Protein backbone atom coordinates (compact mmCIF):
# COMPACT_ATOMS: atom_id res chain seq x y z
CA UNK A 1 0.00 0.00 0.00
CA UNK A 2 1.46 3.37 -0.97
CA UNK A 3 2.14 5.84 1.79
CA UNK A 4 -0.33 8.62 2.21
CA UNK A 5 1.00 12.11 1.81
CA UNK A 6 0.64 14.38 4.79
CA UNK A 7 -1.50 17.40 4.24
CA UNK A 8 -0.67 20.61 5.99
CA UNK A 9 -3.40 23.05 6.78
CA UNK A 10 -2.60 26.72 6.84
CA UNK A 11 -4.72 29.14 8.74
CA UNK A 12 -4.79 32.86 8.25
CA UNK A 13 -6.49 33.50 11.54
CA UNK A 14 -3.54 32.86 13.82
CA UNK A 15 -3.95 34.33 17.24
CA UNK A 16 -1.48 35.40 19.84
CA UNK A 17 -2.09 32.24 21.81
CA UNK A 18 -0.92 29.91 19.04
CA UNK A 19 1.73 32.15 17.54
CA UNK A 20 5.30 30.80 17.72
CA UNK A 21 7.11 31.62 20.92
CA UNK A 22 10.12 33.90 20.84
CA UNK A 23 12.02 31.42 22.98
CA UNK A 24 14.51 29.26 21.06
CA UNK A 25 14.00 25.51 20.80
CA UNK A 26 16.83 23.17 21.68
CA UNK A 27 16.20 20.96 18.66
CA UNK A 28 17.65 23.72 16.49
CA UNK A 29 20.87 23.83 18.50
CA UNK A 30 22.18 20.29 18.22
CA UNK A 31 25.54 19.70 19.89
CA UNK A 32 27.55 16.87 21.41
CA UNK A 33 27.03 16.35 25.12
CA UNK A 34 30.65 17.19 25.96
CA UNK A 35 33.65 18.90 24.38
CA UNK A 36 37.33 18.14 24.74
CA UNK A 37 38.81 20.97 26.85
CA UNK A 38 42.29 20.25 25.51
CA UNK A 39 41.32 20.70 21.85
CA UNK A 40 42.46 23.81 20.03
CA UNK A 41 39.11 25.58 19.99
CA UNK A 42 38.77 28.78 17.99
CA UNK A 43 38.29 31.01 21.00
CA UNK A 44 39.22 34.62 21.64
CA UNK A 45 40.26 35.51 25.17
CA UNK A 46 40.59 38.95 26.74
CA UNK A 47 44.12 40.02 27.56
CA UNK A 48 42.94 40.95 31.06
CA UNK A 49 39.67 41.54 32.93
CA UNK A 50 40.09 45.28 32.33
CA UNK A 51 39.74 44.75 28.58
CA UNK A 52 36.21 43.31 28.89
CA UNK A 53 33.32 45.63 28.14
CA UNK A 54 30.73 44.24 30.54
CA UNK A 55 28.21 46.89 29.46
CA UNK A 56 27.75 44.94 26.22
CA UNK A 57 26.55 42.01 28.33
CA UNK A 58 24.52 44.03 30.84
CA UNK A 59 23.25 47.23 29.12
CA UNK A 60 20.92 47.99 32.02
CA UNK A 61 23.81 48.17 34.50
CA UNK A 62 26.55 50.78 34.62
CA UNK A 63 30.08 50.01 35.77
CA UNK A 64 29.14 46.67 37.29
CA UNK A 65 30.79 43.29 36.89
CA UNK A 66 29.48 39.76 37.42
CA UNK A 67 29.79 38.20 40.84
CA UNK A 68 28.22 34.80 40.06
CA UNK A 69 29.90 32.52 37.49
CA UNK A 70 28.41 29.26 36.25
CA UNK A 71 31.29 27.20 34.86
CA UNK A 72 30.04 25.01 32.01
CA UNK A 73 26.59 26.57 32.18
CA UNK A 74 25.02 24.25 29.59
CA UNK A 75 21.62 25.47 28.46
CA UNK A 76 21.53 28.17 31.13
CA UNK A 77 19.00 26.65 33.49
CA UNK A 78 20.73 27.91 36.64
CA UNK A 79 21.17 31.43 35.28
CA UNK A 80 17.55 31.71 34.21
CA UNK A 81 16.33 30.36 37.55
CA UNK A 82 18.43 32.72 39.66
CA UNK A 83 18.16 35.91 37.61
CA UNK A 84 14.70 37.03 38.81
CA UNK A 85 15.49 36.09 42.41
CA UNK A 86 18.69 38.17 42.51
CA UNK A 87 17.94 41.04 40.11
CA UNK A 88 20.83 43.20 41.33
CA UNK A 89 23.44 40.43 41.07
CA UNK A 90 25.19 40.09 37.72
CA UNK A 91 25.69 36.50 36.58
CA UNK A 92 27.77 35.06 33.76
CA UNK A 93 27.79 31.61 32.23
CA UNK A 94 30.90 30.15 30.63
CA UNK A 95 30.24 27.43 28.05
CA UNK A 96 32.68 25.87 25.58
CA UNK A 97 30.18 24.45 23.06
CA UNK A 98 29.28 26.76 20.18
CA UNK A 99 25.65 25.82 19.65
CA UNK A 100 24.86 25.61 23.34
CA UNK A 101 26.33 29.07 23.93
CA UNK A 102 24.27 30.43 21.05
CA UNK A 103 21.13 28.87 22.51
CA UNK A 104 21.71 30.58 25.87
CA UNK A 105 22.36 33.92 24.14
CA UNK A 106 19.17 33.60 22.10
CA UNK A 107 17.22 32.53 25.18
CA UNK A 108 18.34 35.57 27.15
CA UNK A 109 17.61 37.89 24.22
CA UNK A 110 14.09 36.47 23.88
CA UNK A 111 13.40 36.77 27.61
CA UNK A 112 14.64 40.35 27.69
CA UNK A 113 12.31 41.18 24.81
CA UNK A 114 9.26 40.02 26.74
CA UNK A 115 10.04 41.07 30.32
CA UNK A 116 12.15 43.49 32.33
CA UNK A 117 13.83 40.58 34.06
CA UNK A 118 17.01 38.79 32.95
CA UNK A 119 18.97 41.98 32.36
CA UNK A 120 21.50 40.64 34.87
CA UNK A 121 22.52 37.44 33.07
CA UNK A 122 24.77 36.75 30.10
CA UNK A 123 26.95 34.05 28.60
CA UNK A 124 30.41 33.82 27.05
CA UNK A 125 31.84 31.05 24.92
CA UNK A 126 35.01 30.13 26.75
CA UNK A 127 37.11 27.24 27.96
CA UNK A 128 37.06 27.73 31.73
CA UNK A 129 40.09 25.46 32.10
CA UNK A 130 42.20 28.06 30.32
CA UNK A 131 42.76 31.71 31.14
CA UNK A 132 40.03 32.04 33.78
CA UNK A 133 41.91 34.94 35.49
CA UNK A 134 41.78 36.76 32.15
CA UNK A 135 38.04 37.18 32.71
CA UNK A 136 37.84 37.94 36.42
CA UNK A 137 39.80 40.11 38.80
CA UNK A 138 41.20 38.71 42.01
CA UNK A 139 38.48 38.18 44.65
CA UNK A 140 35.77 39.54 42.33
CA UNK A 141 33.33 36.62 42.47
CA UNK A 142 31.08 35.58 45.34
CA UNK A 143 29.84 32.30 43.87
CA UNK A 144 31.22 29.66 41.52
CA UNK A 145 29.00 26.86 40.24
CA UNK A 146 30.09 23.45 38.92
CA UNK A 147 26.84 21.63 38.23
CA UNK A 148 26.90 18.10 36.83
CA UNK A 149 30.30 18.48 35.13
CA UNK A 150 31.67 15.92 32.69
CA UNK A 151 32.78 12.97 34.87
CA UNK A 152 35.53 11.81 32.48
CA UNK A 153 35.19 8.22 33.69
CA UNK A 154 38.43 6.84 32.25
CA UNK A 155 41.43 7.24 34.56
CA UNK A 156 43.55 8.70 31.78
CA UNK A 157 40.87 11.37 31.33
CA UNK A 158 40.79 12.45 34.97
CA UNK A 159 43.19 15.27 34.15
CA UNK A 160 40.32 16.87 32.22
CA UNK A 161 38.04 17.07 35.25
CA UNK A 162 37.03 20.62 36.08
CA UNK A 163 38.08 20.22 39.72
CA UNK A 164 41.82 19.69 40.12
CA UNK A 165 44.61 21.08 42.33
CA UNK A 166 45.83 23.42 39.59
CA UNK A 167 42.38 24.76 38.74
CA UNK A 168 41.44 25.14 42.40
CA UNK A 169 44.27 27.65 42.74
CA UNK A 170 42.64 29.74 40.02
CA UNK A 171 39.20 29.40 41.58
CA UNK A 172 40.61 30.55 44.91
CA UNK A 173 42.18 33.53 43.12
CA UNK A 174 38.96 34.83 41.53
CA UNK A 175 36.68 33.98 44.46
CA UNK A 176 36.41 36.51 47.28
CA UNK A 177 36.89 35.36 50.88
CA UNK A 178 33.50 34.17 52.10
CA UNK A 179 32.45 33.20 48.57
CA UNK A 180 30.97 29.78 47.92
CA UNK A 181 31.88 27.00 45.50
CA UNK A 182 28.80 24.93 44.68
CA UNK A 183 29.35 21.44 43.25
CA UNK A 184 26.79 18.78 42.44
CA UNK A 185 26.86 15.54 40.43
CA UNK A 186 24.97 12.31 40.00
CA UNK A 187 28.23 10.34 39.71
CA UNK A 188 29.40 9.16 43.13
CA UNK A 189 33.02 8.67 42.06
CA UNK A 190 33.17 12.24 40.77
CA UNK A 191 31.51 13.52 43.94
CA UNK A 192 34.23 11.88 46.02
CA UNK A 193 36.91 13.24 43.68
CA UNK A 194 35.68 16.83 43.97
CA UNK A 195 35.16 16.60 47.73
CA UNK A 196 38.65 15.13 48.26
CA UNK A 197 40.42 17.79 46.23
CA UNK A 198 38.50 20.69 47.74
CA UNK A 199 39.03 19.31 51.26
CA UNK A 200 42.76 19.17 50.59
CA UNK A 201 43.02 22.77 49.45
CA UNK A 202 44.00 25.18 52.26
CA UNK A 203 41.77 28.01 50.99
CA UNK A 204 38.50 26.06 50.88
CA UNK A 205 36.44 24.84 53.80
CA UNK A 206 33.48 22.49 53.58
CA UNK A 207 30.17 24.01 54.64
CA UNK A 208 27.00 22.07 55.43
CA UNK A 209 23.89 22.63 53.34
CA UNK A 210 21.82 23.54 56.39
CA UNK A 211 24.30 26.24 57.36
CA UNK A 212 24.01 27.81 53.94
CA UNK A 213 20.23 27.70 54.13
CA UNK A 214 20.37 29.50 57.49
CA UNK A 215 22.46 32.16 55.76
CA UNK A 216 19.65 32.74 53.23
CA UNK A 217 21.14 30.77 50.37
CA UNK A 218 18.21 28.36 50.14
CA UNK A 219 17.00 29.68 46.75
CA UNK A 220 20.48 29.19 45.33
CA UNK A 221 20.68 25.62 46.63
CA UNK A 222 17.23 24.80 45.27
CA UNK A 223 18.30 26.04 41.85
CA UNK A 224 21.54 24.05 42.07
CA UNK A 225 19.54 20.89 42.72
CA UNK A 226 16.84 21.23 40.12
CA UNK A 227 17.20 24.01 37.55
CA UNK A 228 19.57 22.43 35.03
CA UNK A 229 18.81 19.99 32.24
CA UNK A 230 21.04 17.40 33.87
CA UNK A 231 19.43 17.85 37.27
CA UNK A 232 15.94 17.42 35.84
CA UNK A 233 17.05 14.30 33.95
CA UNK A 234 18.39 12.77 37.16
CA UNK A 235 15.05 13.45 38.86
CA UNK A 236 13.10 11.85 36.01
CA UNK A 237 15.28 8.75 36.31
CA UNK A 238 14.95 8.72 40.11
CA UNK A 239 18.72 9.08 40.43
CA UNK A 240 20.78 10.37 43.32
CA UNK A 241 22.58 13.70 43.56
CA UNK A 242 25.64 14.53 45.62
CA UNK A 243 25.98 18.16 46.71
CA UNK A 244 29.15 19.60 48.24
CA UNK A 245 29.72 23.28 48.97
CA UNK A 246 32.90 24.99 50.10
CA UNK A 247 33.60 28.43 51.44
CA UNK A 248 36.62 30.43 50.34
CA UNK A 249 38.46 31.25 53.53
CA UNK A 250 41.04 33.88 54.33
CA UNK A 251 44.40 32.62 55.53
CA UNK A 252 46.72 35.18 57.03
CA UNK A 253 50.29 35.09 55.87
CA UNK A 254 52.95 34.31 58.42
CA UNK A 255 56.20 36.18 57.97
CA UNK A 256 59.12 34.08 59.09
CA UNK A 257 62.21 36.02 60.10
CA UNK A 258 65.38 34.00 60.10
CA UNK A 259 67.92 34.91 62.73
CA UNK A 260 71.31 35.54 61.24
PyMOL commands that set and color helices and strands:
alter all, ss='L'
color gray80, all
select helices_A, chain A and resi 16-18+26-28+49-51+54-56+77-83+98-114+132-134+155-160+165-174+188-200+209-214+218-226+229-236
alter helices_A, ss='H'
color red, helices_A
select strands_A, chain A and resi 68-71+91-95+121-125+141-147+175-185+204-207+242-248
alter strands_A, ss='S'
color yellow, strands_A
deselect
rebuild
show_as cartoon
